[in-house]
Every structure is written in C-alpha cells, then in structure tokens.
Amino acid sequence: MPLPLHTSPSAYTHKLLIIEDDVAHLSSLFKIFEKMGLEVFVASRASEGLLMLDERGPFSAALTDLMLPDLDGMELLTALKERQPDLEVVMMTAFGTIERAVEAMRLGAYDFVTKPLRRAEIEKAVKRALERAELIAENRSLRAQLAQVQSQRGLPALVGHSAPFRNALRVAQQASTSTAPVMLIGEAGVGKRAFARAIHESSERPQTPLIELSCASLPSELIERQLFGDEETPGALRRAWGGSLLLSEVDSLSPRLQVRLSRALKSEEGLMCRVLSTTHEDVDRSLAEGELERGLYHQLSVIPITLPPLRRRVDDVLLSQSTS
C-alpha cells in the first residue's frame, strides 16, 4: 500500500517511489525521505511498484533495489523507463560492481549506490535525481510556453531574442549549408534534437532520410546492431545514406562502440551520410573521464553548437511584447 507522508499531498513538490523487498530497509528509507518533505510511496515487489507507477504516477524519481524476488532489477529499470521515460531512477544493491553500475546507467539509471547504504550517500543521490527531474520539467514547461507563443505569432520553430540563443541559431544556419558533422552540446531539455532536425530540414537535401538513434535508451548489444546492422538488416549508418544520421547522447556509447563508430566514420560507409550528434553540456569532463573518446569527439564536433539552458533565456519564453 502507498504511504503518503502527510495528509495534504497537493502540498508536495516531488513524489518518490521506493521499491525494496527488505522490510527493515524499506521502513528506514521511508523515514529518511519523509523528513525530507517528499511524498513517498513504497512497494516490496517489482510488480507492486509498476502497478503503483501506473496508478499513482507520474513520479519525480524512483529508488529501487537491484535484487528483487519477482523481477531482475535491470528488467525493472527498463519497465519503469518504458512507462515513464523521464523518471530518474537510483539503483541500490548489495552486489555492486562497476560492470553492473555501467549497465544500469546505460539502461537509463540516474545513479547507482551500494549496500550497506550510507544515509548521506543515499540522500545525496536522491536529491541530485530530484534536481535533474526538476530541471527537465522546468525546461519542458518553458519550451511549451515558447511553442505556444510561437504558434500564436506565427514564428518559425526556432526563435529567440537572447544573445546565446541567437549565436547558436546563427551557427546552426551556417551548418545547414554544409555537410560537416555537427555536435549539439547542452543539458537535457534545451532542444538539441529540435536543432538537429532544423539543420537537416534546412539543408540542400531536406527530402533525404533523417535517421535518429538514441544511444542511451537501449542495451549496448542492441545499439550496436541498430547502428551497424547485421546480415539481415541494414544499420542506421547505411539507412542514412544520402541523408543525415542523428546520434543522441553519443557519449553514452560504450568505449568499444565509440572506437568502432570512429573507424566506421572514416570508411566509405561513414562518408555517405551527414552525422549530427548530441551530448551533455560538460564535454571537458566527459573527455577527461573517458566517457567520450577523444578521436570520435574530434570527428563529430567539426561544427560544435552549445545550446544555452532555457532558464537563462526567460526573454525567449516571454518574447518582446513591444510590438504587441
């Protein structure tokens, strides 16, 4: 049964779902996050958690054990993300390894903590997940407001008054006349995919295919098959021939796949399409920590475009009312 923290759920800012089969741990976690002022719902089985997500969602974040009696934690993670793609999931396990952590992150987990849990560590992980959820929701709201204003005033899909946005738009317009690879850099929710589509549609070959592939949404083996294909099915590189290939969150690819992609882009197969890619805002950190292979980065970022977060572009949301 769900256990809301207080009697006035409407007063809460965030909803947290906790799935843990150890009753003692579940009770402790409930008390920790109750004191943080969250509306908390708990489940002791994966099936209960999924049902709760369907009936009580959406949630801002979920905290779930990796080892559950009725479903493997990785399968649960996939099921949670299928139901609510923007759900930030923090995984817990007593059997934590680097390999399992990487796999969980690749499948869409926000963070990974090991048991025995340290209160400060678990609080920090959940707080950061909630901050990210809040940021994405804020960006989504601002984009909706901007789209509404654009619709009312008949403006094009990409419009803004702020200097950072105008600079990004200027570079994108120049990039649309080229076939050089473009890397769109920015935090989640700033419109990187929208910019990529606009670049393709403004190119000299807008009628050619635009093949999109999200590098963070699927297991490594499936991403590899979708990207490179097999004997029976052509991969995204071949299907994008003559057009554009959009690789979202390319820094989520495993190091091995990044190396393979780098080699493919140097081959005839890779030269037959225009590659657009997106990555998170902290590229320097990704390069330093090895999340992004340096050679691949230089191949994909011939034209880098950094997109400013919408919270720093309030004037783009409101737009100038001086002409209204």
N, C-alpha and C positions, 0 to 999 in steps of 0.2 A: 504494500500500500504506500502511496506517496505521503511524504511527511513534510508539509509546508512549514516554514519556520515560524511564521506569525499568522495572525488571523486576518491580515489585510494584504493579500498577495499583490493587489494593484499598486502597493507602495514600493515594491521591489524593483530594482534596476536590472538584475540578472537572475536567470534560472539555471541551476546546476543539477545535472543528473549524475548520480553516483551508482555504479554497478560493482558490487563486491560480495562474494559468497561467504566471507568470514564475518559473522555477525558482530564480533567484538570490534574488528577494524571498521565495519560499516557504521557502528554506533559512534566510534571516536571521530571518524571523518564527518559525520553529520554534525556533531557538536562543534567541531573546528569551524566549519563553514557557516553554521548557524550564527556564531559570534561575529562572522564577517558581514552579516546582513544580507545573505543570499537566500533566495527561495530554493530550498533543496528538496529533491525527490530522490528516493533510494530504491534500489532493486537488488535482490540477492542472486538473480539468474539473468542470463543474457536475454532470454525470451521476455522476461518481465520488463527489462529495460527498453527493449524495442517496442513493446506494447505501450509503455509509458511515453516514449517519444512520439508515437503515433497519436496518442490520446491527449497528452499534456504539452506537447511541443508547440512551437519551437523552443529549444534551449540555447542559452549562450555558450555553454561548454558542457562536456561530459568527462567524468573521471571514472575509468573502468579498469578492472583487473585483467591481466593478460591470460590468466588461467581460470576458467570458469567451468562448472560441471556440465553445462549443456551446449557450449559453443566455444571454439577456439577464439582467443582474443583478437587475432588478426581478421578472422571471419566476421566477428562482431564489429570491428572497426570499419570494415568495408560496408556492412549492412547499415551502420549508423550514418556513414557519409552518403550512401545511396539515398537514404530517407531525408537527410538534411545536409547537403553538400557544404554549407558554410559552418557546420558545427565544429568547434575547436575541441579536440579530444586529447586528453592527457592519459597515458597508459601507465599502469602500475604492475610490477611483477617481482617475485622473489627470485626469478631465474634470469635476471637481466644480463644480456651480453651486448656487445657492440653490434653484432650482426642482427640481433632481434630489434635493437633500437633503430638501426638504419632501415630495416624492413618496415617497421611501424611508421617511421617518418615518411618513407616512400609511399606508403599507402594512405597518407594524409593525416597522420597523428601530429598534433602540435608539439608535444613534448613527451618525455619518457622518464619515469622515476622508478627506482628500485627499492624493494623492501629489505630490511625493516625501514619503514618510512620515517624520515625526519620532518617534524612539523614545519620548520622554516622552509625546507625544500619543497614540500608539497604545497604549502601556501603560496610560495613564490611562483611555482609552475602554474597553478590555477589562476592566480592574479594576472600573470602575463597572458594566459589564454583568454581571459575575460577582456583584457585591454585590447587584444587583437580583434576579438569579436566586436567590441565597441567601435573600434576604428573602421572595420569593414562596414558595419551598419551605418556609421556616420557618412562614410563615402557613398554608400548606396543611396542614402536619403538625399544627399546633396546632388548626386547625379540625377535622381528622379526630379528634383526641383529644377535643375538646369534643363532637363529634357522637356519639362512642362513649359518653361519659359520659351525654349526654342520652338516648340510646337505652336505656341500662341503667336509668336512673332515671325514665324516662317523662316527661321535661321537654319543654316546648314548643320550637319551632325556634329561638327567640331567647331566650337566657338568660345571665345573668352576674351576678357579685357586685360587680365593680369599680365605683367611682363614675362614671368616664367612660362605661362601658357602660350603667349604669342611667340616666344622664342622656340618652344617645342613645335608649334604649328608651322613656323617658318621652315625649320629643318625638315619636317615631315613633307612639306610641299616640295622642297628641293629633292628629297629622297624619292618621291613618287616618279620623277623623271629619269631615275637611274635604275640599274639592275643590281646595284651593290647590296650586300647583306646589311640589314638594319637591326639593331638591338634596341628594344624599348625597355628602359630601366625605371623602376618605381615601385612603391609599396602596393599592396593589394588594394584593388578597388579604384585606381586612378584612371582606368580606361586604356590600358596598354593594348588590349585586343581590339578595341574600337579604333585606335590609331592605326594598328596594323592593317585592319580591313580597309580603312580610308586610304592608306598608302597604296594598297593593291587596286582598289576601285578607281583611284586617280591616276594609275599608271597608264602606259600606252597600250596595255593589254588587259583591260578590265574584264573582258569576256572569257579570259582563261581561268582555269580552276584555281581556287584558293583552298588548299588542304590544311586543316587545322589539327594539331596533335598536342594534347595536354600531357606533358612529361611527368607530372606529379600525381596523376589520378589513377594510374594503373601499375601493377607489379612490373618489375624490370623485364621479365621474360616476355610479357605481353607487349610492353612498349617496344622492345627490340623487334618483335615480329611485325608490329604495325608500322614501324619506321622503315625497316629494311625489307620486309616481306619474306616469303618463302617460295618453294617451288610451285605452289598452287595459287598464291595470292600476291599481287604486287604491293610493295610497301609504299608509304607516303611519299618518299623521295621520287619514286617512279610515277606515282599518280599525279604528282605536282608538275610533271614535265611541261615546260612552256608557260607555266603559271608561277604561283607562289606557294611556299611551304611555311606555315606559321607554327613555330615550336614554342608553346607557352611553358614558362618556368623551366627553361633548358638547364638551369643549374641543379635541377632535381634528378637529372640522369645520373646513373652510376658512373664512376670514373672509367670503367671499361667501355661503356656505351658512348661516353664522350669522346674517347680516343677513336672508337670505330666510326663515329659520326664525322670526326675531323678528317679521317682518311677518306671517307666516302665523299665529302665535300670537295676534295682535291681530285676526285676521279671524274670521268665523263658523266656518270650518273648525277653527281652533285652539281655539275656545271649546267645542267639542263633546267634548273628552276631557280627562282629568286627566293632566298631564305630570309624570313622575318622571325625574330625571336624575342622573348620577354624574359626578364629576370628580376630578382628582388633589388631593392634600392642600394644595398651595401655590397657593391661589386668588389670593392677592395678587400673586404673581409672574406667574401666567397673565394677570391683568388688566393688569399693568404692561407686560408684553412683548407684549401684543396677541394672545395665543393665545386668549383668551376675550373676546368682545365684551361691553363693559360693559352695554349695554342688554339683551342677551339674558340676561346673568347676573342682572340685577335681576328680569327676568321669571320666570326659572326658580327663583330662590332665595327665594321668598316665605317658605318654611319651610326653612331650612338645617339639616342634621344632620351634625355632624362625628363620624366613627367612629374610635375610638382603635385603634392597631395592636395586634394580639394579643400581641406580645412584651411589651407593657406591661400585659397582663391575664392574668398567669400564674394568678392566683387563679380566673379564669373557666374556665381549662382544667382545673385541678385540682378546682375547686369545693370548697366547705366539706365536710370529712369528719366534722364534728362530729355530724352526725345519722346517720352510717352505723354 
